[in-house]
Amino acid sequence: MKNQQHTPVLIVGAGGAGLSLSLLLQQQGIASVLIERRSDVSWYPRARNLNFRSLEILRGLGLSSEAHAVGARPSRLIRKESLASRQQEEVLDPITLFEGAFEDITPEPVVWYCPQSRLEPLLLTHARRRDIDVRYNTELVSFTQDDTAVTVTLQDRTTGRREVLSFDYLLAADGAHSKVREKLGLPGKGYGALEEYFLFIYFRANWRQFMQENESAGDVLLIENSTVNALFMRAEKDLGMLTIRYRPAQGQSAEVYTRERCQDLLRAAIGDPNIPFELLDISPWRAAEHVADQFQQGRVFLVGDAAHTMPPYEGLGVNMALQGAQNLVWKLAATIKGQASPELLSTYTTERHPVTWMAAEQSLAGMMERPELKQHSLFARTEEERAKLAKQPPAPLFVPILGYRYRSDAIVSEEAVPPSQQGIELLGSMELNGQPGTRVPHLWVERSGQRLSTLDLFDGSFVLFTGSGGASWCEAASAVAEKLGIKLSAYRIGPSWDLLDVENGWHKLGISPEGVMLARPDGFVAWRHSDSVANHEEQLQQVLLRILGRATAQPAL
């Protein structure tokens, strides 16, 4: 292992959550050590689609164009008798799951095919380019914490060598079966493992010759014939995955799927006896719902599947992980730098727990209840199963992605706080109008002749927007940033100022030319004021102190 001076943060687990945590921390100027038990990135096509909010986070890290390049249009579900069959029919296009005018909300595609097998290598490449300490074949053996540090024992799985190190914080991104969460004894709630049993059969074969669509289309095939009913997913190079379902209630079990039987299923799925294949692995799997009651215990935080496991039927798992990582990192960085009180860290659970619980509940039904899928045995559920899983009416996918307002101590609102659902307020429409607690509105603007989104102005710092009459706010921003030791960018929106409002979007937000909108580093509106005030610097400082957990009294708004 590398010789290490003191590093503030240890991240356990180098999946999408862990790698994004390391990059977001690096953007904030915080060093980390990232460890992973595996010897390499995952080459299996899990966690397949990124929604627009996750793409916005990658955009903020400067990775948008590369994510687009390694990904593709989201996978359409195609039914065929076998891979070799020439006839096919489209069963479902995931784009149809996203209803509404998303082009008004985001500069990114509403959903993009970028599976774990492509996302992890992309994130790892940039982590290493940015000199982040990433260690594969390394596991966390044990850890203890006190009021000042987390002490860990790490082991190199290749050499067996152990090392005892100290960190300020430990971020557990070690998956659904998190050893860190188990050690902490953090309770949780949820349905648990669903009564839906699957086998993943991994194999290598020259199956690409049968793909009739463009190579980058990322198609998913539903294979249905007299021998096999399965879902085929293409992976990288010649790697493929066949998913079959078995039903213990009908006397079926994983044990009866021997290598010989799985080879027979692969032959039937491929549909061409002249195509050789290599069976690599057979892995049983069950979807599960479990959300930890708290995402923090002392100096240890749960992120991604370690905090919240949900069925994949809405495609929300890795997306919730990236969004949770972004929410946590700016708060952690501000605390480490002494800019914020440690009390700010509690808002990670306050804000993200209700969102992920809502997403987990929504995922119990998910696409399995789509009329296009119910008729296929791979997705079929009994009425009893539907009744158990339908815990809440289905909602548009926009709701768990961005259709909510945070209500926490890290949000300052001038309005009376209405009753909320589990600590958040659900939005009544797809409009994002700059309300405190919602993601900053996407507005097309021009800066020095370059067209960009307001979301492109977020590089890990606070951002203040004001109108043409808001010169005093910009002056106040510079002074307050220096006093508090924070990064705060300020922009005036108007014909002759920093940003040209090309579509008149700022005016539609209902903020006067002298008004202001302050956004957090994660892109969520922290505070807005529609008119001018007597003392801009004092007002802005009070607001930021409150957001950072450093004010004991609420400022007069």
C-alpha positions as CSV (number, residue, x, y, z in Angstrom):
1,M,0.0,0.0,0.0
2,K,1.0,3.6,-0.5
3,N,2.5,5.5,2.3
4,Q,-0.2,7.9,3.6
5,Q,-0.1,11.2,5.3
6,H,-3.4,12.1,7.1
7,T,-6.3,11.9,4.7
8,P,-9.7,13.2,5.9
9,V,-12.0,10.6,4.3
10,L,-12.0,6.8,3.8
11,I,-14.6,5.5,1.2
12,V,-15.4,1.8,1.4
13,G,-16.7,0.5,-1.9
14,A,-15.8,1.5,-5.5
15,G,-19.1,1.2,-7.2
16,G,-20.9,4.1,-8.7
17,A,-21.5,5.6,-5.3
18,G,-17.9,5.3,-4.0
19,L,-16.3,6.5,-7.2
20,S,-18.6,9.5,-7.4
21,L,-18.0,10.3,-3.8
22,S,-14.2,10.4,-4.4
23,L,-14.6,12.7,-7.4
24,L,-17.1,15.0,-5.7
25,L,-14.7,15.3,-2.7
26,Q,-11.8,16.0,-5.0
27,Q,-13.8,18.8,-6.6
28,Q,-14.2,20.3,-3.1
29,G,-10.5,20.0,-2.4
30,I,-10.9,17.1,0.0
31,A,-8.5,14.1,-0.3
32,S,-9.9,10.6,0.2
33,V,-8.7,7.0,0.1
34,L,-11.1,4.7,-1.8
35,I,-10.9,0.9,-1.2
36,E,-12.6,-2.0,-2.9
37,R,-12.6,-5.7,-2.2
38,R,-12.9,-6.6,-5.9
39,S,-9.8,-6.7,-8.1
40,D,-11.3,-4.6,-10.9
41,V,-14.3,-2.6,-11.9
42,S,-17.6,-4.5,-12.6
43,W,-18.0,-5.7,-16.2
44,Y,-21.6,-6.8,-15.7
45,P,-24.5,-4.7,-17.1
46,R,-26.1,-3.9,-13.8
47,A,-27.6,-0.5,-12.8
48,R,-28.1,0.2,-16.5
49,N,-29.7,3.6,-17.0
50,L,-28.8,7.0,-15.7
51,N,-31.6,9.6,-15.3
52,F,-31.2,13.3,-16.1
53,R,-30.4,14.3,-12.5
54,S,-27.5,11.9,-12.4
55,L,-26.3,13.1,-15.8
56,E,-26.4,16.7,-14.3
57,I,-24.2,15.6,-11.5
58,L,-21.7,14.1,-14.0
59,R,-22.0,17.4,-16.0
60,G,-20.9,19.3,-12.9
61,L,-17.8,17.1,-12.7
62,G,-17.0,17.8,-16.3
63,L,-17.9,14.3,-17.4
64,S,-21.1,14.9,-19.4
65,S,-19.6,14.5,-22.9
66,E,-17.8,11.3,-21.9
67,A,-20.8,9.8,-20.3
68,H,-22.7,10.5,-23.5
69,A,-19.9,9.0,-25.5
70,V,-19.7,5.7,-23.6
71,G,-23.5,5.4,-23.3
72,A,-26.3,5.3,-25.8
73,R,-30.0,5.8,-26.2
74,P,-31.7,3.8,-23.4
75,S,-32.4,0.1,-24.0
76,R,-35.6,-0.8,-25.7
77,L,-37.1,-4.1,-24.7
78,I,-37.4,-6.3,-27.8
79,R,-39.1,-9.8,-27.9
80,K,-37.6,-12.5,-30.0
81,E,-37.9,-16.3,-30.2
82,S,-34.1,-16.5,-29.9
83,L,-31.1,-14.3,-30.5
84,A,-30.7,-15.9,-33.9
85,S,-34.3,-15.3,-34.9
86,R,-34.9,-12.6,-37.5
87,Q,-38.3,-11.7,-36.4
88,Q,-38.7,-9.3,-33.4
89,E,-41.2,-6.9,-31.9
90,E,-40.8,-4.0,-29.6
91,V,-42.4,-4.5,-26.1
92,L,-41.4,-1.4,-24.3
93,D,-39.4,1.8,-24.9
94,P,-38.2,3.2,-21.6
95,I,-38.5,6.8,-22.9
96,T,-42.3,6.4,-22.6
97,L,-41.9,6.0,-18.9
98,F,-40.9,9.7,-18.7
99,E,-43.9,11.8,-19.4
100,G,-43.8,15.5,-19.7
101,A,-41.8,18.4,-21.1
102,F,-38.4,17.4,-19.6
103,E,-36.6,19.7,-22.1
104,D,-37.8,22.6,-20.1
105,I,-36.3,21.1,-16.9
106,T,-32.9,19.9,-17.8
107,P,-30.2,20.3,-20.5
108,E,-29.5,16.5,-20.3
109,P,-31.3,13.6,-22.0
110,V,-34.1,12.5,-19.8
111,V,-32.5,9.0,-19.5
112,W,-29.3,7.5,-20.9
113,Y,-28.0,4.0,-21.2
114,C,-24.8,3.9,-19.2
115,P,-24.6,0.6,-17.2
116,Q,-22.2,-0.1,-14.4
117,S,-19.8,-1.8,-16.8
118,R,-19.4,1.6,-18.5
119,L,-19.9,4.0,-15.7
120,E,-17.3,2.5,-13.3
121,P,-14.4,2.5,-15.8
122,L,-15.3,6.2,-16.7
123,L,-15.3,7.3,-13.1
124,L,-12.2,5.3,-12.2
125,T,-10.2,6.7,-15.2
126,H,-11.0,10.3,-14.0
127,A,-10.3,9.4,-10.3
128,R,-6.8,8.3,-11.3
129,R,-6.3,11.2,-13.6
130,R,-7.1,13.5,-10.7
131,D,-4.6,11.6,-8.4
132,I,-7.2,10.1,-6.1
133,D,-5.9,7.2,-4.1
134,V,-8.0,4.2,-5.3
135,R,-7.0,0.8,-3.9
136,Y,-8.5,-2.4,-5.3
137,N,-8.0,-5.8,-3.6
138,T,-8.3,-4.0,-0.3
139,E,-10.9,-4.6,2.3
140,L,-12.0,-3.0,5.6
141,V,-11.2,-5.5,8.4
142,S,-12.5,-3.4,11.3
143,F,-13.1,0.1,12.5
144,T,-13.7,2.1,15.6
145,Q,-14.7,5.7,16.1
146,D,-14.6,8.3,18.8
147,D,-15.3,12.1,18.9
148,T,-12.2,12.9,16.9
149,A,-11.5,10.2,14.3
150,V,-12.3,6.8,12.8
151,T,-9.6,4.2,13.2
152,V,-9.6,1.4,10.6
153,T,-7.7,-1.7,9.8
154,L,-7.3,-2.4,6.1
155,Q,-6.0,-5.5,4.5
156,D,-4.4,-6.1,1.1
157,R,-6.2,-9.2,-0.2
158,T,-3.3,-10.1,-2.4
159,T,-0.5,-10.0,0.1
160,G,-2.4,-10.3,3.4
161,R,-0.7,-7.2,4.7
162,R,-2.6,-5.1,7.2
163,E,-2.4,-1.4,8.0
164,V,-4.0,0.7,10.8
165,L,-5.0,4.2,9.7
166,S,-7.0,7.1,11.0
167,F,-9.5,9.2,9.1
168,D,-11.8,12.1,10.1
169,Y,-14.8,10.3,8.4
170,L,-15.7,7.0,6.9
171,L,-18.2,6.8,4.0
172,A,-19.7,3.3,3.6
173,A,-20.6,2.7,0.0
174,D,-20.2,-1.1,0.3
175,G,-23.5,-2.2,-1.2
176,A,-26.7,-3.8,-0.1
177,H,-25.0,-6.3,2.2
178,S,-22.9,-3.5,3.8
179,K,-20.6,-4.8,6.5
180,V,-20.2,-1.3,7.8
181,R,-24.0,-0.9,8.3
182,E,-24.0,-4.4,10.0
183,K,-21.2,-3.4,12.3
184,L,-23.0,-0.2,13.2
185,G,-26.2,-2.1,14.0
186,L,-28.3,0.6,12.3
187,P,-31.9,-0.5,12.0
188,G,-34.1,0.0,8.9
189,K,-37.4,-0.8,7.4
190,G,-38.8,-2.1,4.2
191,Y,-40.4,-5.0,2.6
192,G,-37.2,-7.0,2.7
193,A,-36.5,-9.6,-0.1
194,L,-39.3,-9.9,-2.6
195,E,-40.9,-13.3,-3.4
196,E,-39.4,-13.0,-6.9
197,Y,-36.5,-15.3,-7.6
198,F,-34.1,-14.9,-10.5
199,L,-30.9,-16.5,-11.8
200,F,-28.2,-14.5,-13.7
201,I,-26.4,-16.7,-16.2
202,Y,-23.2,-15.1,-17.4
203,F,-21.6,-16.3,-20.6
204,R,-19.4,-15.5,-23.5
205,A,-20.4,-16.0,-27.1
206,N,-20.4,-14.2,-30.5
207,W,-24.0,-13.0,-30.1
208,R,-23.4,-9.6,-31.6
209,Q,-23.9,-10.9,-35.1
210,F,-27.6,-11.3,-34.3
211,M,-28.2,-7.7,-33.3
212,Q,-30.1,-6.0,-36.0
213,E,-30.0,-2.5,-34.6
214,N,-27.1,-0.2,-34.3
215,E,-24.3,-1.6,-32.1
216,S,-24.7,1.3,-29.6
217,A,-28.5,0.8,-29.1
218,G,-28.0,-1.2,-26.0
219,D,-31.0,-3.4,-26.7
220,V,-32.5,-5.7,-24.1
221,L,-34.1,-8.9,-25.5
222,L,-37.0,-10.8,-24.1
223,I,-36.4,-14.4,-25.3
224,E,-39.5,-16.6,-25.4
225,N,-39.7,-20.1,-26.8
226,S,-40.8,-23.6,-25.8
227,T,-37.6,-24.1,-23.8
228,V,-36.7,-20.8,-22.2
229,N,-38.4,-17.6,-21.1
230,A,-35.6,-15.2,-20.2
231,L,-34.2,-11.7,-20.5
232,F,-31.0,-11.2,-22.4
233,M,-28.8,-8.2,-21.6
234,R,-25.8,-7.4,-23.6
235,A,-22.6,-6.5,-21.8
236,E,-19.2,-5.5,-22.9
237,K,-17.4,-7.2,-25.8
238,D,-18.7,-10.8,-26.0
239,L,-20.1,-11.0,-22.5
240,G,-23.8,-11.6,-22.1
241,M,-26.2,-12.1,-19.3
242,L,-29.3,-14.3,-19.4
243,T,-31.9,-13.7,-16.6
244,I,-34.4,-16.4,-15.8
245,R,-37.1,-16.6,-13.1
246,Y,-38.0,-19.6,-11.0
247,R,-40.9,-20.0,-8.5
248,P,-40.3,-21.9,-5.3
249,A,-44.1,-21.8,-4.7
250,Q,-44.4,-24.1,-7.7
251,G,-41.7,-26.5,-6.4
252,Q,-38.8,-24.9,-8.3
253,S,-35.4,-24.0,-6.8
254,A,-32.0,-22.6,-7.8
255,E,-30.4,-26.0,-7.2
256,V,-32.1,-27.7,-10.2
257,Y,-30.4,-25.2,-12.5
258,T,-27.2,-27.1,-12.9
259,R,-24.5,-26.2,-15.3
260,E,-25.9,-28.7,-17.8
261,R,-29.4,-27.3,-17.6
262,C,-28.1,-23.7,-17.9
263,Q,-26.1,-24.7,-21.0
264,D,-29.3,-26.1,-22.5
265,L,-31.1,-22.9,-21.7
266,L,-28.3,-20.9,-23.4
267,R,-28.4,-23.0,-26.5
268,A,-32.2,-22.5,-26.7
269,A,-31.8,-18.7,-26.1
270,I,-29.0,-18.3,-28.7
271,G,-31.0,-20.4,-31.2
272,D,-28.0,-21.4,-33.4
273,P,-26.3,-24.7,-32.7
274,N,-23.2,-23.6,-34.6
275,I,-22.5,-20.7,-32.1
276,P,-20.1,-21.9,-29.4
277,F,-20.4,-20.3,-25.9
278,E,-18.7,-20.4,-22.6
279,L,-20.8,-20.5,-19.4
280,L,-19.0,-18.3,-16.8
281,D,-21.2,-18.1,-13.8
282,I,-24.6,-18.8,-12.4
283,S,-25.8,-16.4,-9.7
284,P,-29.1,-16.4,-7.8
285,W,-30.6,-13.0,-7.0
286,R,-33.7,-11.5,-5.3
287,A,-34.8,-7.9,-5.4
288,A,-35.2,-6.3,-2.0
289,E,-36.4,-3.2,-0.3
290,H,-34.5,-1.9,2.8
291,V,-33.9,1.7,3.9
292,A,-31.8,2.4,7.0
293,D,-33.5,4.6,9.6
294,Q,-30.4,6.8,9.8
295,F,-27.7,7.4,7.2
296,Q,-25.2,8.6,9.8
297,Q,-23.8,7.3,13.1
298,G,-21.2,9.6,14.5
299,R,-18.4,10.0,11.9
300,V,-19.7,7.2,9.7
301,F,-22.1,7.7,6.8
302,L,-24.0,5.3,4.6
303,V,-24.3,6.0,0.9
304,G,-25.9,4.3,-2.0
305,D,-27.1,0.7,-1.5
306,A,-25.6,0.6,1.9
307,A,-28.2,3.2,3.0
308,H,-31.1,2.2,0.7
309,T,-31.7,-0.9,-1.3
310,M,-34.6,-0.9,-3.7
311,P,-35.9,-3.1,-6.5
312,P,-34.5,-2.2,-9.9
313,Y,-37.8,-2.0,-11.6
314,E,-37.8,1.9,-11.8
315,G,-34.1,2.1,-12.4
316,L,-33.6,4.4,-9.4
317,G,-30.9,2.6,-7.4
318,V,-27.6,4.0,-8.7
319,N,-29.3,7.3,-9.5
320,M,-30.3,7.7,-5.8
321,A,-26.7,6.8,-4.9
322,L,-25.2,9.6,-7.0
323,Q,-27.7,12.1,-5.8
324,G,-27.2,11.1,-2.2
325,A,-23.4,11.4,-2.7
326,Q,-23.7,14.9,-4.0
327,N,-26.0,15.9,-1.1
328,L,-23.5,14.7,1.4
329,V,-20.2,15.8,0.0
330,W,-20.6,19.6,0.1
331,K,-21.8,19.4,3.7
332,L,-18.9,17.1,4.7
333,A,-16.4,19.3,2.9
334,A,-17.7,22.5,4.6
335,T,-17.4,20.7,7.9
336,I,-13.9,19.5,7.4
337,K,-12.8,22.9,6.3
338,G,-14.3,24.5,9.4
339,Q,-16.8,26.5,7.3
340,A,-19.8,24.7,8.8
341,S,-20.9,23.3,12.1
342,P,-21.0,19.5,12.3
343,E,-24.8,19.9,12.8
344,L,-25.0,20.5,9.1
345,L,-24.2,16.8,8.5
346,S,-27.5,15.7,10.1
347,T,-29.4,17.3,7.2
348,Y,-28.0,14.5,4.9
349,T,-30.4,12.1,6.6
350,T,-33.1,14.7,7.0
351,E,-33.2,15.4,3.3
352,R,-32.2,12.2,1.6
353,H,-34.0,9.6,3.8
354,P,-37.6,10.6,2.8
355,V,-36.6,10.9,-0.9
356,T,-35.0,7.5,-1.0
357,W,-37.9,5.9,1.0
358,M,-40.3,7.3,-1.5
359,A,-38.2,5.9,-4.3
360,A,-37.9,2.5,-2.7
361,E,-41.7,2.3,-2.1
362,Q,-42.3,3.4,-5.7
363,S,-39.9,0.7,-7.0
364,L,-41.8,-2.2,-5.4
365,A,-44.2,-2.1,-8.3
366,G,-42.3,-0.2,-11.0
367,M,-42.2,-1.5,-14.6
368,M,-43.4,-4.9,-13.5
369,E,-46.9,-3.4,-13.5
370,R,-46.7,-2.0,-17.0
371,P,-49.5,-3.4,-19.2
372,E,-46.9,-4.3,-21.9
373,L,-45.0,-6.5,-19.4
374,K,-47.8,-8.2,-17.4
375,Q,-48.5,-10.7,-20.1
376,H,-45.0,-12.1,-20.1
377,S,-44.3,-14.9,-17.6
378,L,-40.9,-13.4,-16.6
379,F,-42.7,-10.3,-15.2
380,A,-46.1,-11.8,-14.2
381,R,-47.4,-11.4,-10.7
382,T,-50.4,-12.8,-8.9
383,E,-53.1,-10.6,-7.6
384,E,-51.9,-11.4,-4.1
385,E,-48.4,-10.3,-4.9
386,R,-49.6,-7.1,-6.5
387,A,-51.7,-6.3,-3.4
388,K,-48.7,-6.8,-1.1
389,L,-46.4,-4.6,-3.2
390,A,-48.7,-1.8,-4.2
391,K,-48.1,0.3,-1.1
392,Q,-48.8,3.6,-2.7
393,P,-50.4,4.7,-6.0
394,P,-47.9,4.9,-8.9
395,A,-46.4,8.3,-9.5
396,P,-44.6,9.7,-12.5
397,L,-40.8,9.1,-12.4
398,F,-40.2,12.8,-12.1
399,V,-41.5,12.6,-8.5
400,P,-38.7,10.6,-6.9
401,I,-36.1,12.2,-9.2
402,L,-36.8,15.9,-8.7
403,G,-40.5,16.3,-7.8
404,Y,-39.9,17.4,-4.2
405,R,-38.8,20.2,-1.9
406,Y,-36.3,19.6,0.9
407,R,-37.4,20.9,4.3
408,S,-34.4,21.1,6.6
409,D,-32.2,23.4,8.5
410,A,-30.0,23.8,5.4
411,I,-32.9,25.5,3.6
412,V,-34.1,29.1,4.5
413,S,-37.6,29.9,3.4
414,E,-39.5,33.1,3.7
415,E,-42.9,31.4,3.6
416,A,-44.7,29.4,6.2
417,V,-43.7,25.8,6.1
418,P,-46.7,23.7,5.1
419,P,-47.4,20.2,6.4
420,S,-45.0,17.8,4.6
421,Q,-44.8,14.1,3.8
422,Q,-42.0,12.5,5.8
423,G,-39.9,15.7,5.9
424,I,-40.3,16.7,2.2
425,E,-43.0,18.5,0.3
426,L,-44.0,16.9,-3.0
427,L,-44.5,19.3,-5.9
428,G,-47.8,19.5,-7.7
429,S,-46.3,19.8,-11.2
430,M,-43.1,19.4,-13.1
431,E,-42.3,23.1,-12.8
432,L,-39.2,24.1,-11.0
433,N,-39.6,27.8,-10.2
434,G,-36.7,28.4,-7.8
435,Q,-38.6,27.6,-4.6
436,P,-36.2,27.1,-1.7
437,G,-35.6,23.3,-1.3
438,T,-35.9,22.5,-5.1
439,R,-33.3,22.1,-7.7
440,V,-32.2,25.3,-9.4
441,P,-34.3,26.0,-12.5
442,H,-32.6,25.1,-15.8
443,L,-32.5,28.4,-17.8
444,W,-30.6,28.9,-21.0
445,V,-28.4,31.9,-20.7
446,E,-25.4,33.4,-22.6
447,R,-22.1,34.3,-21.1
448,S,-19.6,36.1,-23.3
449,G,-21.5,34.8,-26.3
450,Q,-21.5,31.2,-25.1
451,R,-24.9,29.5,-24.6
452,L,-25.0,27.5,-21.4
453,S,-27.4,26.3,-18.7
454,T,-27.6,27.8,-15.3
455,L,-26.7,24.3,-14.1
456,D,-23.3,24.7,-15.8
457,L,-22.4,27.4,-13.3
458,F,-22.1,24.9,-10.5
459,D,-18.5,23.7,-9.9
460,G,-18.8,22.8,-6.2
461,S,-19.4,26.3,-4.8
462,F,-22.4,28.3,-3.7
463,V,-24.0,30.3,-6.5
464,L,-25.9,33.5,-6.2
465,F,-28.2,34.8,-9.0
466,T,-29.6,38.3,-9.1
467,G,-31.3,40.5,-11.6
468,S,-30.1,43.6,-13.4
469,G,-30.6,45.8,-10.3
470,G,-28.7,43.4,-8.0
471,A,-25.3,45.0,-8.0
472,S,-25.4,45.3,-4.2
473,W,-26.0,41.5,-3.9
474,C,-22.8,40.8,-6.0
475,E,-20.8,43.1,-3.9
476,A,-22.2,41.5,-0.7
477,A,-21.4,38.0,-2.1
478,S,-17.7,38.9,-2.5
479,A,-17.5,40.3,1.0
480,V,-19.4,37.6,2.7
481,A,-17.5,34.8,0.9
482,E,-14.2,36.3,2.3
483,K,-15.6,36.6,5.8
484,L,-16.9,33.1,6.0
485,G,-14.1,31.5,4.0
486,I,-16.3,29.9,1.4
487,K,-16.5,29.8,-2.4
488,L,-19.5,31.9,-3.6
489,S,-19.9,32.8,-7.3
490,A,-22.3,35.7,-8.1
491,Y,-24.0,36.4,-11.4
492,R,-26.2,39.3,-12.5
493,I,-28.8,38.4,-15.1
494,G,-29.7,41.1,-17.6
495,P,-28.9,42.4,-21.1
496,S,-25.7,44.1,-20.1
497,W,-24.5,42.0,-17.2
498,D,-22.9,38.6,-16.5
499,L,-25.6,36.4,-18.0
500,L,-28.0,37.2,-20.9
501,D,-31.4,35.7,-20.3
502,V,-32.0,34.4,-23.8
503,E,-35.5,32.9,-23.1
504,N,-36.7,35.4,-20.5
505,G,-36.7,32.6,-17.9
506,W,-35.5,34.7,-15.0
507,H,-38.4,37.1,-15.3
508,K,-40.8,34.1,-15.2
509,L,-39.5,33.1,-11.7
510,G,-41.2,36.1,-10.2
511,I,-38.0,37.6,-8.7
512,S,-37.7,41.4,-9.2
513,P,-34.6,42.9,-10.8
514,E,-33.3,43.7,-7.3
515,G,-34.1,40.2,-5.9
516,V,-31.8,37.3,-5.3
517,M,-31.7,33.5,-5.4
518,L,-28.9,31.6,-3.5
519,A,-28.1,28.0,-4.4
520,R,-26.1,25.4,-2.5
521,P,-23.2,23.6,-4.1
522,D,-25.5,20.6,-4.8
523,G,-27.6,22.8,-7.1
524,F,-30.6,23.2,-4.7
525,V,-32.0,26.6,-3.9
526,A,-31.2,27.5,-0.4
527,W,-32.9,30.9,-0.2
528,R,-34.6,33.4,-2.3
529,H,-35.8,37.0,-1.8
530,S,-37.9,38.7,-4.3
531,D,-37.1,42.4,-3.5
532,S,-34.3,44.5,-2.3
533,V,-33.2,44.8,1.4
534,A,-31.6,47.5,3.4
535,N,-28.3,45.8,4.2
536,H,-27.4,43.2,1.6
537,E,-24.2,42.0,3.2
538,E,-25.7,41.5,6.7
539,Q,-28.7,39.7,5.2
540,L,-26.7,37.3,3.1
541,Q,-24.2,36.6,5.9
542,Q,-27.1,35.7,8.3
543,V,-28.6,33.4,5.7
544,L,-25.4,31.6,4.9
545,L,-24.6,31.2,8.6
546,R,-27.9,29.6,9.1
547,I,-27.5,27.2,6.2
548,L,-24.1,26.2,7.4
549,G,-25.4,25.5,10.9
550,R,-23.4,28.4,12.5
551,A,-26.4,30.6,13.5
552,T,-28.4,30.0,16.6
553,A,-31.1,32.5,15.8
554,Q,-33.2,32.7,12.7
555,P,-32.5,35.8,10.7
556,A,-35.2,38.4,10.1
557,L,-36.3,37.9,6.5
